[in-house]
Amino acid sequence: MGVQTVRLPDQIARRLDKLAKSTKRSKSSFIVEALELYLDERDDLETALARVREPRAEYLDHDEVKRALGLD
């Protein structure tokens, strides 16, 4: 397992400390959880941007999607 040093703004550090104490979990567990969520979201964003940039991509407008799903 890798070790990283992170400098946190005082306000975030205080909030993290309070949360860790109130839940009896380590600060590291919250940092890992937050990074996992962020990285998952970032991966999704990169995938979406790659699809939008695809020159041969085809798009449907809102009304076309509703018709295709039988929602009109």
Buried (B, 14 or more C-beta within 10 A) or exposed (E): EEEEEEEEEEEEEEEBEEEBEEEEEEBEEBBEEEEEEEEEEEEEEEEEEEEEEEEEEEEEEEEEEEEEEEEE
